[in-house]
Amino acid sequence: MFQKFGLVQEYWQATGSQEIDKGRFGLTQDPADLHVFKVPSLRNVAKTPPYFHDGSVATLQEAVKVMGRVQLGITLSADEVGEIVAFLETLTGNLPANFVTAPALPSRAVKRGP
């Protein structure tokens, strides 16, 4: 599934992203794809920081706060953030045995091809 990241606020304002990624627009050149990204599964989300497509947010708590602001236009209370994080932690299962040895990905998108 693909969704726009930053429905009510530009995501880079909330995440501190150094580079503004245009999402699928970079591939399709369709204005409807501007800042549209693949939505990952939430399985093991508590074990897989950093967060977002560019790794700009280090903690799950901060990611939840950012999502409240940029997707819903609300500021979540500390209690609300805690409750959402507690729920997300219930989605944790066993990580694959090779997870620790998985290759490190680049910190930012690398342009490929001409």
KEPA-54444 format. One line per 2 residues: number of its first residue (from 1); their letters; for each residue x, y, z of C-alpha. Coordinates in Angstrom, 3 decimals. Layout:
! KEPA-54444
NUM> a> X/Y/Z ~ ...
This chain:
! KEPA-54444
1> mf> 0.000/0.000/0.000 ~ 1.175/3.533/-0.724
3> qk> 0.075/6.647/1.169 ~ 0.979/10.321/1.286
5> fg> 3.324/11.152/4.170 ~ 2.375/14.575/5.463
7> lv> -1.372/14.962/4.978 ~ -1.685/18.095/7.133
9> qe> 1.936/19.175/7.680 ~ 5.049/18.724/5.562
11> yw> 6.796/15.658/6.972 ~ 10.305/17.160/6.810
13> qa> 9.264/19.984/9.128 ~ 8.378/17.433/11.806
15> tg> 11.169/14.906/11.197 ~ 14.059/17.272/10.581
17> sq> 14.866/15.442/7.349 ~ 17.882/16.984/5.668
19> ei> 16.703/16.126/2.163 ~ 13.111/16.349/0.983
21> dk> 12.217/13.075/-0.701 ~ 9.423/13.406/-3.255
23> gr> 8.407/9.770/-2.867 ~ 6.913/7.898/-5.817
25> fg> 6.808/11.145/-7.782 ~ 10.505/10.646/-8.506
27> lt> 9.637/7.501/-10.456 ~ 6.212/8.240/-11.901
29> qd> 6.340/12.038/-12.372 ~ 2.622/11.948/-11.487
31> pa> 1.726/14.921/-9.239 ~ -0.640/12.625/-7.315
33> dl> 2.439/10.645/-6.192 ~ 4.214/13.633/-4.592
35> hv> 5.358/12.561/-1.087 ~ 3.643/9.175/-1.457
37> fk> 5.588/6.286/0.080 ~ 5.155/2.546/0.581
39> vp> 3.604/1.842/3.979 ~ 5.515/-0.938/5.742
41> sl> 4.029/-3.573/7.989 ~ 3.939/-2.688/11.670
43> rn> 5.155/-6.182/12.614 ~ 8.257/-5.765/14.820
45> va> 8.094/-1.973/14.481 ~ 9.358/-1.549/18.050
47> kt> 12.533/-3.454/17.126 ~ 13.374/-1.766/13.839
49> pp> 14.489/1.843/14.337 ~ 15.258/4.299/12.864
51> yf> 11.865/5.236/11.477 ~ 10.393/6.568/8.249
53> hd> 11.667/6.196/4.717 ~ 14.778/8.258/5.413
55> gs> 15.569/7.047/8.930 ~ 15.126/10.578/10.243
57> va> 13.464/9.646/13.559 ~ 15.372/7.574/16.126
59> tl> 12.633/6.427/18.533 ~ 9.205/4.885/18.236
61> qe> 7.814/7.462/20.676 ~ 8.978/10.313/18.442
63> av> 7.661/8.543/15.337 ~ 4.211/8.285/16.949
65> kv> 4.298/12.001/17.808 ~ 5.310/12.892/14.242
67> mg> 2.529/10.762/12.770 ~ -0.027/12.491/14.988
69> rv> 1.105/15.884/13.735 ~ 1.714/15.258/10.051
71> ql> -1.044/12.746/9.357 ~ -3.800/13.811/11.765
73> gi> -2.959/17.420/12.626 ~ -3.008/16.751/16.372
75> tl> -0.519/16.859/19.206 ~ -0.736/13.619/21.131
77> sa> -0.398/13.756/24.912 ~ 2.365/11.785/26.644
79> de> -0.267/9.296/27.817 ~ -1.642/8.846/24.293
81> vg> 1.853/8.328/22.889 ~ 2.556/5.785/25.632
83> ei> -0.661/3.883/24.918 ~ 0.001/3.773/21.161
85> va> 3.599/2.650/21.705 ~ 2.406/-0.032/24.150
87> fl> 0.032/-1.325/21.454 ~ 2.745/-1.261/18.784
89> et> 5.025/-3.244/21.103 ~ 2.408/-6.031/21.170
91> lt> 3.101/-6.531/17.455 ~ 6.611/-7.768/18.241
93> gn> 7.513/-11.314/17.334 ~ 10.722/-13.224/16.940
95> lp> 13.196/-11.495/14.676 ~ 14.756/-13.651/11.956
97> an> 18.052/-15.260/13.012 ~ 19.933/-13.275/10.360
99> fv> 18.428/-9.932/11.392 ~ 21.549/-8.863/13.277
101> ta> 23.705/-9.606/10.245 ~ 21.415/-7.893/7.743
103> pa> 23.318/-5.351/5.641 ~ 23.279/-1.715/6.706
105> lp> 21.356/0.393/4.219 ~ 22.520/3.838/3.094
107> sr> 21.298/6.692/5.268 ~ 19.748/8.453/2.284
109> av> 18.356/7.535/-1.113 ~ 20.954/6.819/-3.756
111> kr> 20.063/7.747/-7.324 ~ 20.572/4.861/-9.720
113> gp> 20.899/4.909/-13.464 ~ 21.143/7.866/-15.836
